[in-house]
Amino acid sequence: MVDYDKKILITGGAGFIGSNLCEYFLYKGYRVVCLDNFATGHKKNIEHLIGLDNFRLIDGDIRDIEVCKNAVEGVDYILHQAALGSVPRSLKDPLTSNEVNVNGFLNMLWSAKEAGVKRFVYAASSSTYGDSENLPKVEEIIGKPLSPYAITKYVNELYAEIFGKTYGMETIGLRYFNVFGRKQDPNGAYAAVIPKFVMQFMKHESPVINGDGNYSRDFTYIDNVIQMNELAMLTDNPKAFNSVFNTAFGERTTLNDLISVLKTELASFDPEIANVEIEYGPNRAGDIPHSLASIDKAKGVLGYKPQFSLRDGLKEAVKWYWGNLELKD
């Protein structure tokens, strides 16, 4: 039986994934603490939650151990989403990526351990598979990292494993595969491809695909990710603890196919978008050619049943973006 009086700390709770998690668990009846320093998250993502009885916002940085200690007080579960994402960002500034993603992660783990937090679920990354050419990606076989970002996310897994073995913590890592959906920021130098392409199409600008468009990804809609976080948070299966799980749909789509579907969906709102040309540029440093997740482990251990394919997710995402007039300005 689920105890909805439990308190959940969601780090990076004003970001894309974090704010969706805050909203979901708050409306389910949990007490939710959101920790964010708004370096990449946005207050607008959680404005409608501020002031609600079961919601607390902490404006703070996970690089500050005292902030972490304060945030974990009385917490039953931690859903750790806070990080500096983006491979290109980490190549440009590996020092800050390491400070946030490694030092900040360790601060949260240590604070959780000291406070006796029941379970620590954290956002891992498909970038951990690195140069491994095996498809589909299975959790136990990884390659060498291809970027500073990938190194930081792998180090997270190593620390979580050590804390599980040494201190008896229940840690569960979720290796996210190209998550997309509502609230994902289309602006900025390091915007993810789907919201960036959507905004360019809506402005009748030509999106630029890195490479020839034949690189493929396992694009994963936000609601599938929410489901995985909930399953990881509530599971009583001991096989789940001190382990990592692919969080994906289990199908791969080329960038050419992705942009074709996007164009079709957006053209139903604005027929002119069907005429927007696509441009191609050089491949991006640190990118892997293909990514496809095996989700057998998540299905077998956690009972994962993803509900949204790429096309289903894009339909929902496009409706959300089109309804957000701010993107059209």
C-alpha positions in Angstrom: 0.0 0.0 0.0 1.3 3.4 -1.0 1.8 5.9 1.9 1.1 9.2 0.3 2.2 11.1 3.4 5.8 10.3 2.4 8.1 13.1 1.5 10.0 13.2 -1.8 13.0 15.4 -2.5 13.3 16.1 -6.2 16.6 17.8 -7.0 16.7 19.8 -10.2 13.0 20.1 -9.7 12.5 23.2 -11.8 14.1 21.6 -14.8 12.4 19.7 -17.6 12.2 16.2 -16.1 12.3 17.4 -12.5 9.3 19.8 -12.8 7.2 17.0 -14.4 8.1 14.8 -11.5 7.2 17.5 -9.0 3.8 18.0 -10.6 3.0 14.3 -10.9 3.9 13.3 -7.3 2.4 16.4 -5.8 -0.9 15.9 -7.5 -0.8 12.2 -6.4 -0.8 13.4 -2.8 2.9 13.2 -1.8 4.7 15.9 0.1 7.3 17.3 -2.4 10.5 19.3 -1.8 12.0 20.9 -4.9 15.7 21.8 -4.8 17.0 23.9 -7.7 19.5 26.7 -8.3 17.8 27.8 -11.6 21.1 27.5 -13.5 19.2 25.5 -16.2 15.8 25.1 -14.6 13.0 27.7 -14.8 10.7 29.0 -12.1 7.9 29.2 -14.6 7.9 25.4 -14.7 6.8 25.2 -11.1 5.1 28.5 -10.5 1.7 26.9 -10.3 2.9 24.6 -7.5 4.4 27.4 -5.3 2.1 28.1 -2.3 0.5 24.6 -2.3 0.4 23.0 1.2 2.5 19.9 0.2 5.1 21.8 -1.8 8.3 23.4 -0.6 10.9 25.1 -2.9 14.5 25.4 -1.9 16.6 27.8 -4.0 20.0 26.2 -3.6 23.0 24.5 -5.2 23.9 20.9 -4.7 27.6 21.9 -4.7 26.9 23.4 -1.2 26.8 20.5 1.3 24.9 22.5 3.8 22.1 23.1 1.3 22.0 19.3 0.7 21.8 18.5 4.4 18.9 21.0 4.8 17.1 19.6 1.8 17.1 15.9 2.9 15.7 16.5 6.4 12.7 14.3 7.0 12.8 13.0 3.4 11.8 9.4 2.6 12.8 9.3 -1.1 15.2 11.2 -3.3 14.7 11.5 -7.0 18.0 13.1 -8.0 17.7 14.9 -11.4 20.0 17.9 -10.8 22.9 18.0 -13.2 24.5 20.0 -16.0 23.5 18.1 -19.1 24.8 18.3 -22.6 27.8 16.7 -24.2 28.9 20.0 -26.0 28.6 21.9 -22.7 30.9 19.4 -21.0 33.4 19.6 -23.8 33.5 23.4 -23.5 33.6 23.5 -19.7 34.5 20.1 -18.1 35.3 21.7 -14.8 31.9 23.0 -14.0 30.2 19.8 -15.3 32.4 17.8 -12.9 31.7 20.1 -10.0 27.9 19.8 -10.4 27.6 16.3 -11.7 30.2 14.6 -9.5 30.8 16.8 -6.4 27.2 17.7 -6.3 26.1 14.1 -6.7 28.4 13.0 -3.9 27.1 15.8 -1.6 23.6 14.5 -2.2 24.5 10.8 -1.6 26.4 11.6 1.6 23.6 13.9 2.9 21.0 11.2 2.2 23.1 8.5 3.9 23.6 10.7 7.0 19.9 11.5 7.2 18.8 7.9 6.8 16.9 8.5 3.6 15.1 5.2 2.5 15.9 5.3 -1.1 18.0 7.3 -3.6 16.8 7.1 -7.2 19.1 9.1 -9.6 19.1 10.1 -13.3 21.9 8.2 -15.0 22.5 8.5 -18.7 22.7 6.5 -21.9 26.0 8.4 -22.6 27.6 5.9 -20.2 27.5 3.3 -23.1 30.2 5.4 -24.8 32.0 3.7 -27.7 30.2 0.3 -27.2 28.8 -0.7 -30.6 26.5 -3.3 -29.2 22.8 -2.9 -30.0 20.5 -2.9 -28.2 22.3 -1.5 -25.2 22.1 -3.8 -22.2 22.9 -2.5 -18.7 25.9 -4.8 -18.0 27.9 -4.0 -21.2 29.3 -0.5 -21.6 32.2 1.0 -23.5 34.6 3.9 -22.8 33.1 7.4 -22.3 33.2 9.8 -25.3 32.8 13.1 -23.4 33.4 14.6 -20.0 29.6 14.5 -19.4 29.6 10.8 -20.0 32.4 10.4 -17.5 30.5 12.3 -14.8 27.4 10.2 -15.2 29.4 6.9 -15.1 31.1 8.2 -11.9 27.7 8.7 -10.4 26.9 5.0 -11.0 30.2 4.0 -9.4 29.5 6.2 -6.3 26.0 4.9 -6.0 27.2 1.3 -6.2 29.8 1.9 -3.4 27.2 3.6 -1.2 24.9 0.7 -1.7 27.5 -1.9 -0.8 29.2 0.1 1.9 26.4 1.8 3.7 23.4 -0.4 2.9 21.6 2.4 0.9 19.0 1.5 -1.6 20.2 3.2 -4.8 18.7 2.8 -8.2 20.0 4.5 -11.4 17.9 5.2 -14.4 19.8 5.5 -17.6 17.7 8.0 -19.6 17.6 7.8 -23.4 16.9 11.1 -25.2 13.9 12.2 -23.1 11.5 14.7 -24.7 8.1 16.2 -23.9 6.3 19.1 -22.3 8.4 21.8 -20.5 11.6 20.9 -22.4 13.4 24.2 -23.1 13.8 25.0 -26.8 16.1 27.9 -26.1 19.8 28.2 -25.4 23.0 26.9 -27.0 22.5 23.4 -25.5 18.8 22.8 -26.3 17.8 19.2 -27.0 17.0 18.5 -30.7 13.3 18.0 -30.5 12.2 21.3 -28.8 14.9 23.1 -30.8 13.5 21.7 -34.1 9.9 22.4 -33.1 10.7 26.1 -32.4 12.6 26.5 -35.6 9.7 24.9 -37.6 7.2 27.1 -35.8 9.3 30.2 -36.9 9.6 28.8 -40.5 13.4 28.5 -40.0 15.3 25.6 -41.4 16.5 23.1 -38.7 20.1 21.9 -39.1 20.7 18.2 -38.6 24.2 17.2 -37.5 25.6 14.8 -40.0 23.6 13.1 -42.8 20.6 12.4 -40.5 21.2 8.7 -40.3 22.3 8.7 -36.7 19.6 7.1 -34.6 18.3 7.5 -31.1 15.8 5.8 -28.7 13.6 8.8 -28.1 11.7 8.5 -24.8 8.6 10.5 -23.9 8.5 12.1 -20.5 5.5 10.1 -19.2 7.6 6.9 -19.7 10.3 8.4 -17.5 7.8 9.4 -14.8 6.6 5.8 -14.7 10.1 4.5 -14.3 10.8 6.9 -11.4 7.7 5.9 -9.7 8.4 2.2 -10.1 12.0 2.6 -8.9 10.8 4.7 -5.9 8.2 2.2 -4.8 9.6 -1.2 -5.8 10.1 -3.8 -3.1 12.1 -6.1 -5.4 15.6 -6.5 -3.9 17.0 -7.2 -7.4 16.3 -3.5 -8.1 18.6 -2.1 -5.4 22.2 -1.0 -6.1 21.5 -1.4 -9.9 20.8 0.6 -13.0 18.0 0.4 -15.6 17.6 1.6 -19.1 14.8 4.2 -19.3 13.6 4.2 -22.9 10.9 3.0 -25.2 13.0 0.3 -26.9 12.9 1.5 -30.5 15.4 3.6 -32.5 14.6 6.4 -34.9 16.9 8.2 -37.3 17.1 12.0 -37.2 15.7 12.1 -40.7 12.7 10.0 -39.7 12.3 12.1 -36.5 12.2 15.4 -38.4 9.8 14.0 -40.9 7.3 13.0 -38.2 7.8 16.4 -36.5 7.1 18.2 -39.7 3.9 16.2 -40.3 2.6 16.8 -36.8 3.4 20.6 -36.9 2.0 21.0 -40.4 -1.5 20.0 -39.0 -1.4 23.3 -37.1 0.4 25.4 -39.8 0.5 24.0 -43.3 3.3 26.3 -44.3 5.7 24.2 -42.1 5.5 21.4 -44.7 7.5 23.6 -47.1 10.4 24.4 -44.6 13.6 23.0 -45.9 16.0 20.9 -43.8 19.8 21.7 -43.7 22.7 19.4 -42.8 25.9 20.2 -41.0 28.9 18.4 -39.7 28.7 15.6 -37.1 28.9 16.8 -33.5 32.0 15.9 -31.4 31.3 13.3 -28.7 28.2 12.0 -30.3 27.6 8.2 -30.7 26.2 7.1 -34.1 23.4 4.9 -32.8 21.5 4.3 -29.6 18.9 1.7 -28.8 18.0 0.4 -25.3 17.0 -3.0 -24.2 14.3 -2.5 -21.7 14.0 -6.2 -20.7 15.6 -5.7 -17.3 13.3 -2.8 -16.4 10.3 -4.9 -17.5 11.4 -7.9 -15.6 12.6 -6.3 -12.3 10.4 -3.2 -12.1 7.4 -4.1 -14.1 8.0 -1.3 -16.6 5.4 -0.9 -19.4 6.2 2.2 -21.5 2.9 3.8 -22.8 4.2 6.3 -25.3 6.0 5.5 -28.6 7.9 8.2 -30.4 5.0 9.1 -32.6 2.5 9.1 -29.7 4.8 11.2 -27.6 5.5 13.7 -30.4 1.7 14.2 -30.8 1.4 15.2 -27.2 4.6 17.3 -27.2 3.7 19.2 -30.3 0.3 20.0 -28.9 1.9 21.3 -25.7 4.5 23.4 -27.6 1.9 24.8 -30.0 -0.2 25.9 -27.0 2.7 27.7 -25.4 2.5 31.0 -27.1 5.8 32.2 -25.6 7.6 29.9 -28.1 6.1 31.7 -31.1 7.3 35.2 -30.0 
